[in-house]
Amino acid sequence: MAGAGGGGCPASGNDLQWCFSQVKGAIDEDVAEADIISTVEFNYSGDLLATGDKGGRVVIFQREQENKSHPHSRGEYNVYSTFQSHEPEFDYLKSLEIEEKINKIRWLPQQNAAHFLLSTNDKTIKLWKISERDKRAEGYNLKDEDGRLRDPFRITALRVPILKPMDLMVEASPRRIFANAHTYHINSISVNSDHETYLSADDLRINLWHLEITDRSFNIVDIKPANMEELTEVITAAEFHPHQCNVFVYSSSKGTIRLCDMRSSALCDRHSKFFEEPEDPSSRSFFSEIISSISDVKFSHSGRYMMTRDYLSVKVWDLNMESRPVETHQVHEYLRSKLCSLYENDCIFDKFECCWNGPDSAIMTGSYNNFFRMFDRNTRRDVTLEASRENSKPRASLKPRRVCPGGKRKKDEISVDSLDFNKKILHTAWHPNDNIIAVAATNNLYIFQDKVN
Amino acid sequence: MEFKLEAHRIVSISLGKIYNSRVQRGGIKLHKNLLVSLVLRSARQVYLSDPCPGLYLAGPPGAPLQLPAEPAAGPSAGWGEPPPPPAAGLETEPQPAHPAAPGALRAGDAEPATTVACARDTLQSGEAAAAAGGAGDQAGGSDAFPEGPRETRRDCRCPPGVEGQPGAPGAAPHGDCCAEDEPPAPPPIGPRKRPAAGAGGCGPAGRPAPGSTPVKKPRRDSEERPGRAEEGEEEMETGNVANLISIFGSSFSGLLRKSPRGGGEEAEGEERGPEAAEPGQICCDTAVLRDMSPWSTAIEAF
């Protein structure tokens, strides 16, 4: 079978047997709102896994070195650093509270021993430096070991402080704060391939920043109409091209994607490419507009494709073809007849993310009832898996799940009406190289790996 | 008819969402509110364009004309605040029809509610005309009064720049009031929020939606005040819906411009009791934007 796992080549999503590896987070049934995970992101090497939550905290997990005595389990992820990234704020001018929820985390490529990431809430982006300290200096002249200052007059001799090993300490410090550039709520940040700039997007504008400069940013997209009465769409996500530093895309609430080239003009209000699939008139309903709103857009690693997520489907687009996607994968089509109820309980506004695997041969996205879906682009097969505590024995294989759209329910199927819409998987991440996935289920982070044959 | 009920339900839900968005942490979410307003617009269009000819023929003599009807006329009890100056020929017709109409009416709550709302809003002749005119617009037959509404519609006085903005916003409502074909393009909010709704909502709402509950009919025979209070009680949801439709339903601008008054007032109006009185007070000439309610402050943020 094409892409079968084994050897050093990571296989695509469905030829593997996914197994439970770890789960992080409280088991408590009572979930504190602040603990709800709002973003998940692997770094470039996959050794670090960052999560942000609604309480404004960032938790970084680090993969342990592979243990020779346990070849079956790849390195586990353990807590590496935890810090409070954003605090709730109040905009006194507008009488608005600014939520501390972390909307997105994006890692910077590693350039030295320290790690850098960008984290953002609705209004402010912060650059954090995470560095290790495993030595400390002892024998200062002007202060003693407790840190108290010594009386200079009592010092009779000088000594050179020496470095002594200490327990590893991981420190996170905010190095840059990029504030006051967004009137609306920031939904995306994306680091450029030049490693010097990044973009931040809110509902109506996209700004370009230099990582070193915090007091200025360039506005590169502005779709705010002169008359807000004429507002018809907002920006929902934006991302830089993985290789071409002048190219980025942004998606809209109307289900369209615009690709922009920063070389063509300073203000990229005019797109270079416009991706839109014509609407199917037969499926029109009150909620057609809502479900066509794109919640996430991701370039493939190759840079040749991009993927968009709307409420019911995931679409893969070839950047060279604007008229329609090259692939459409139904995530939970059985919800189409339930849109009115989902509108009532606000689930229709849930913003699901999507992600590619390393070789771009598989894509993954979340659903309800703690289900998540994987689509193999080569074999055209898909699978539904569940993140649950019941399936959390070490290395327990995940059994594919099936949802019965209606009528007779077969054994092992779950009916649509039994789905728990409070258990939603909005954020997932795939290790850049290996078959390891991180799935955020409310306040828990599940890590699954493929079974090494 | 089912579509109408469904549409009405969706409209109420949408308005509830917009209202709740004001008090959510983190401020108003532009994206979500835009989507909700789009749903609201679609639902409203469906609601208004659903023909239901049968019921219309039964209803129309009573319903639309209840708008301008004198309070003394039973059904309009609770509807007309100062009964608007009689539009050409309109008001005189309904009287005899009233007793008959009520019984036949009452399909959708919102329709009579919107008419109520319109009436409450100190309708002027223009608005009544617009409402009736709107009613006349409806496919399904404004046979009852083909001429009158259109005539009066032209008479409609839509004072421009009520909000202190004599520019486009002022122009828009005028066009709205006098617009012949509104369903295709959601009409911009009128100078008085209700009137726009009147044009949009009241007009077609003039014809009773099929399936309206007949409950309100008997009450209309009561005196104005108690009737209004009772109707206010009952129509709390629907009246509120209607009022909020006028604010939010036509276009996104509703969210931004009118809601400082309408939304805020509606919010207060959510406390039932004075509900009936509220909208009437809202719909006055004063420049509404000067009042900086927290709602408007939030809107100003955008």
Boltz contact constraints between the chains, C-beta under 6 A:
constraints:
  - contact:
      token1: [A, 94]
      token2: [B, 301]
      max_distance: 6.0
  - contact:
      token1: [A, 95]
      token2: [B, 297]
      max_distance: 6.0
  - contact:
      token1: [A, 96]
      token2: [B, 27]
      max_distance: 6.0
  - contact:
      token1: [A, 96]
      token2: [B, 301]
      max_distance: 6.0
  - contact:
      token1: [A, 97]
      token2: [B, 25]
      max_distance: 6.0
  - contact:
      token1: [A, 99]
      token2: [B, 25]
      max_distance: 6.0
  - contact:
      token1: [A, 99]
      token2: [B, 26]
      max_distance: 6.0
  - contact:
      token1: [A, 184]
      token2: [B, 30]
      max_distance: 6.0
  - contact:
      token1: [A, 203]
      token2: [B, 30]
      max_distance: 6.0
  - contact:
      token1: [A, 203]
      token2: [B, 31]
      max_distance: 6.0
  - contact:
      token1: [A, 228]
      token2: [B, 256]
      max_distance: 6.0
  - contact:
      token1: [A, 229]
      token2: [B, 251]
      max_distance: 6.0
  - contact:
      token1: [A, 229]
      token2: [B, 253]
      max_distance: 6.0
  - contact:
      token1: [A, 231]
      token2: [B, 252]
      max_distance: 6.0
  - contact:
      token1: [A, 234]
      token2: [B, 30]
      max_distance: 6.0
  - contact:
      token1: [A, 234]
      token2: [B, 31]
      max_distance: 6.0
  - contact:
      token1: [A, 234]
      token2: [B, 34]
      max_distance: 6.0
  - contact:
      token1: [A, 253]
      token2: [B, 31]
      max_distance: 6.0
  - contact:
      token1: [A, 286]
      token2: [B, 10]
      max_distance: 6.0
  - contact:
      token1: [A, 286]
      token2: [B, 39]
      max_distance: 6.0
  - contact:
      token1: [A, 286]
      token2: [B, 42]
      max_distance: 6.0
  - contact:
      token1: [A, 286]
      token2: [B, 43]
      max_distance: 6.0
  - contact:
      token1: [A, 289]
      token2: [B, 38]
      max_distance: 6.0
  - contact:
      token1: [A, 290]
      token2: [B, 35]
      max_distance: 6.0
  - contact:
      token1: [A, 344]
      token2: [B, 13]
      max_distance: 6.0
  - contact:
      token1: [A, 349]
      token2: [B, 32]
      max_distance: 6.0
